[in-house]
């Protein structure tokens, strides 16, 4: 048996696996892939950020809690991680994950639909208060009372009603890089 992980959720700890999967995806898509999120939110600080940067990723959306919703690093703004071991900033932008659907309902918190919605609304309102970014992970196979799409639509309607900019990770990275980093 080789030392290469067999499944994608182990990629967070293997440069070879990360780069192999990145190249395979780029070949299928016919374009460069600049964003990353690891399956099961598996992550090793600061090693995974270093591996992702070395592999040519520009941003990551893995850094969040798998067992609860909220602000793992205490903020709702993109940031460049700092490696305490090398005393240098890592060349990758982290878009911190705030909400994962499976965390709220099925796998960890086991909230009912009403309490899950109250928590989601409070997190959206908090992010709005600080003009932040709310990154979500919504699985297409998660069912909430058999109505996953309706629940996701409710989320989108709520943020849209607040006139939020609904964007992809790549769009956020490009905006942040141009409007925040290049101005400092």
C-alpha positions in Angstrom: 0.0 0.0 0.0 1.2 3.5 -0.9 1.1 6.5 1.4 -1.3 8.3 -0.9 -4.8 8.8 0.6 -7.6 6.8 -1.1 -10.4 9.3 -0.6 -10.7 13.1 -1.1 -11.4 13.7 2.6 -7.8 12.8 3.4 -6.4 15.2 0.8 -6.0 18.0 3.4 -2.8 16.3 4.6 -1.2 15.3 1.2 0.3 17.7 -1.3 0.4 14.9 -3.9 -3.3 14.1 -3.5 -4.3 17.7 -3.6 -2.4 18.4 -6.7 -3.5 15.3 -8.5 -7.2 16.0 -7.8 -6.7 19.7 -8.8 -5.2 18.7 -12.1 -7.9 16.1 -12.8 -10.6 18.7 -12.1 -8.9 21.4 -14.2 -8.6 18.9 -17.1 -12.4 18.1 -17.0 -13.4 21.8 -16.6 -10.9 23.1 -19.1 -9.9 26.0 -16.8 -7.8 26.7 -13.7 -9.3 25.9 -10.4 -8.4 28.5 -7.7 -10.7 27.6 -4.8 -10.7 24.7 -2.4 -12.9 23.1 0.4 -12.0 19.7 1.9 -14.6 17.0 2.4 -15.7 16.6 6.0 -14.1 20.0 6.7 -10.9 18.1 7.5 -8.1 20.6 8.1 -4.7 20.9 9.8 -3.6 24.4 10.9 -1.3 25.7 9.4 -0.2 22.8 7.2 -3.3 22.5 5.0 -3.1 26.2 4.1 0.6 25.8 3.2 -0.2 22.8 1.0 -3.0 24.6 -0.8 -0.9 27.7 -1.4 1.9 25.5 -2.8 -0.6 23.7 -5.1 -1.6 27.1 -6.5 -5.0 27.6 -4.9 -5.9 31.3 -4.3 -8.6 30.7 -1.6 -10.0 28.1 0.7 -13.5 27.7 2.3 -12.8 24.8 4.7 -12.0 26.7 7.9 -15.2 26.4 9.8 -16.8 24.1 12.4 -18.2 20.8 11.5 -20.0 20.4 14.8 -21.6 23.8 15.2 -22.4 27.0 13.3 -20.5 30.2 13.9 -17.2 32.0 13.6 -14.3 29.6 14.1 -11.7 32.3 13.9 -13.9 34.9 15.5 -14.5 37.0 12.4 -16.7 37.0 9.3 -14.2 38.6 7.0 -11.7 36.9 4.6 -8.2 36.8 5.9 -4.7 35.7 5.0 -3.6 33.0 7.6 -0.4 33.5 9.5 1.9 30.5 10.1 3.3 30.8 13.6 6.0 28.2 12.8 7.5 30.2 10.0 6.4 33.6 11.2 5.1 34.4 7.8 1.7 35.1 6.2 0.5 32.2 4.0 -0.3 33.1 0.4 -4.0 32.0 0.4 -7.2 33.8 1.3 -9.4 32.1 3.7 -13.2 32.6 3.3 -14.3 31.3 6.7 -17.2 28.8 6.6 -20.0 30.0 8.9 -22.9 27.6 8.3 -23.0 24.0 7.1 -26.5 22.5 6.7 -25.7 19.0 8.0 -24.2 20.5 11.2 -27.5 22.2 12.1 -29.9 19.4 11.5 -28.6 15.9 11.1 -25.1 15.2 12.2 -24.2 17.4 15.2 -26.5 20.0 16.6 -29.7 18.2 15.7 -31.8 21.3 15.8 -35.4 21.3 14.7 -36.2 23.3 11.6 -37.5 26.3 13.5 -34.4 26.5 15.8 -32.1 26.0 12.9 -33.7 28.8 11.0 -33.5 31.1 14.0 -29.8 30.4 14.3 -29.2 31.0 10.6 -31.1 34.3 10.7 -29.1 35.4 13.7 -25.8 34.6 12.0 -26.8 36.4 8.8 -27.8 39.4 10.9 -24.5 39.4 12.8 -22.5 39.2 9.5 -24.6 42.1 8.1 -23.9 44.1 11.3 -20.1 43.8 10.6 -20.3 44.0 6.8 -18.8 40.6 6.5 -19.0 37.5 4.4 -21.2 34.6 5.2 -19.9 31.4 3.6 -22.2 28.4 3.6 -21.9 24.8 2.7 -25.2 23.4 1.5 -25.3 19.8 0.4 -27.5 18.9 -2.5 -28.4 15.6 -0.8 -29.4 17.0 2.6 -33.1 16.8 3.3 -34.9 19.0 5.8 -38.3 17.6 6.3 -38.0 16.4 2.7 -37.8 20.0 1.5 -34.1 20.8 1.2 -34.4 23.1 -1.8 -37.3 25.1 -0.2 -35.2 25.6 2.9 -32.2 26.8 0.8 -34.5 29.1 -1.1 -35.6 30.6 2.2 -32.0 31.3 3.1 -31.4 32.9 -0.3 -34.6 35.0 -0.1 -33.6 36.3 3.4 -30.1 37.4 2.3 -31.5 38.8 -1.0 -34.1 40.9 1.1 -31.1 42.4 2.8 -29.6 43.4 -0.5 -26.6 41.1 0.0 -24.2 40.4 -2.7 -24.6 36.7 -3.5 -21.4 35.5 -5.1 -19.1 32.6 -5.6 -15.8 32.1 -3.7 -13.9 33.1 -6.9 -15.9 36.3 -7.2 -15.3 37.2 -3.5 -11.6 36.4 -3.9 -11.3 38.6 -7.0 -13.2 41.5 -5.3 -11.1 41.2 -2.1 -7.8 41.0 -3.9 -8.6 44.1 -6.0 -10.5 46.2 -3.5 -8.9 45.4 -0.2 -5.4 44.0 -0.7 -4.3 46.1 -3.6 -5.3 49.3 -1.8 -3.2 48.5 1.3 
